[in-house]
């Protein structure tokens, strides 16, 4: 039961960090998390992981030639 | 007037082109190759312009473009690339929206394990995910799309978006944990 509850909490933490919880569900989750240090750690770790991934993934820069090529092809292509 | 070429050019310039960087990043992580990513992005914009009359000005151009790109990738690159054909993981492992017993555990990746990693390890780990899982991670965690937008882009139910994200993130943590261990990190937790 406890494990099931924990899994359900993980799911709600994920949705919270994805901004997918409505206001009341968010308040309920935060109230529950504040009451348990272990849950605070879960939230903190998940948030750190998300921030880490976002900061480390290489954002590729397209070459100016690509932009130019697209614009040239659009001029030729019919709308 | 919507039939005016100037109008279409303006929409293209103001609403489509600003998303070029994001589209290129996504294309690169799908194809692993700069030339292929270039081709994919070009094809996306050409298709977007061809069907620009279907686009409603001021609505979600980014999601619309990403859907076009995703479909172009499926149509073109999965046919001719050396990558495995599309695997429906849900069918193979009997996976449903609720987590199965293998992946029901919460993957606790300690912060000190991954903070030392460079971007290359993270990019490699993401690129090593199966494409369906890689896609949702890129769309949600990198590009910031909502579950609803991802569901429309990838053409799956919202519940599947949520469960696929959960599995993808756990898989990513496992891969990063392997890299961390390679670098000598030992989990000394009791």
Interface residues (C-beta under 8 A of the other chain):
Chain A: X6 X7 X10 X11 X14 X15 X18 X19 X20 X42 X45 X48 X49 X50 X52 X53 X54 X56 X57 X58 X59 X60 X61 X62 X63 X66 X67 X69 X70 X73 X74 X77 X78 X79
Chain B: X5 X8 X9 X12 X17 X20 X21 X24 X25 X28 X29 X34 X37 X38 X41 X42 X45 X46 X49 X50 X52 X53 X99 X104 X106 X108 X109 X110 X111 X114 X115 X117 X118 X119 X121 X122 X123 X126 X137 X140 X141 X142 X146 X147 X162 X165 X166 X169 X172 X173
